[in-house]
């Protein structure tokens, strides 16, 4: 008889606010769960299956569009991390930095 899986909250991938840091935090907690469940390091198939199960059906749909030749745990984790981590626009960041102004009453250290 198979053991029941412990409760673990899925990743809310539809809430895009702060999705990059939330994904990294959720993934770190998931990897703690793998250790607690005593999943061996070399058991990529089980790690991948647990990741896809616990992240939830909405996130699985995203994974389904990102599939590549390698379905190894590390590749799946990398692809999802790349997807959920927002890309920075260096030109825009430079524009914002150059347009900052010191507010009235703000010290140079605060500025």
N, C-alpha and C positions, 0 to 999 in steps of 0.2 A: 504494500500500500504506500502511495506517495505521501510525502510530508506536505502539509499545508504551507503555503507561502506566507510570510509575515506581512502585516499591513505596512504600506509605505505610500506616501502621497505621490501621485503622478506629477509630471511637469506641466505647468499651465503655459502652453506655448501660444495660446491665442491672446494672452495679455502681453503685448509687445513692450510695455513700459519697463525699461531696465532689464531687458531679456538676457543680455550677455552675462552680467554679473549673477543674475538669478540662475541661469543655466549652469554656470561654473559651481555655484554653491550647491545646487541640486545634485550635480554629478559627483561632487566630493562626498556628499552624504550617501549617495548611492554606492560609491566604492567602499564606504565604511560598512554599509549593509552587506556587501559581498564578503568582507572580512568576517563580519559577525555570523554569516551563514556558512562560513568555512568553505567558500568556493575556491578551489585550487587555482594558482596563478596560470597554469597551463591549460585550463579548461575554457578556451575561448568560446566554444559553442554555447556553453551554459551561461557565461557572462553576457554574451550578445543577446541570448534569448531573454534573460532576466532584465537587461536594459530595455529591450523593446517592449517587454510586458509592462514594466513599471512606469515607463514614461507616458503611457496612455495612448488611446486610439487616435486622437488628433495629431499627436507627435509622430505616431507610426505612419500616418499618411504623408507627413513631410519626409520621413526616412525613405518611404517607398519611392519618392521622386528623386532622392539623392543617391540611390543604390549605385554601386560600382562593382567591378569584377571581384574585388576582395570583400568578403563579408566577415572578415576577422573583427574581433572586438575592438582592437585599436583603430582600425580603419573606420568602423562605424562611429566610434566616439569622436574621432578627428573630424569626420564629415559633418556630424551634428554640431560640434563645437564651432566649426567654420560657418555653418549656417546661422547659428544663434548669436554669434559674436558680431556686433555691428561693425561695418567698415568705416574707417575715419576718412574724411575728405580733407587732405592736408591744405589745399588751397583755401577752403572755407575756414579751417581752424586758424590759418595765418591771417585771414581777413578779420576774424573776430578779435584776435590778439592785437592787431595793429589799430583797431578802432576802439580799444578800451581807453577811457578817460578817467582821470582822477576826479572823484566827486568832491563837492564842497565839504570841508571838515574832515576829509579822509587823509590820514597821514601817509607819508611815502611808504612806510612799512606795510600799511594796510593795502595800499594801492598795488 
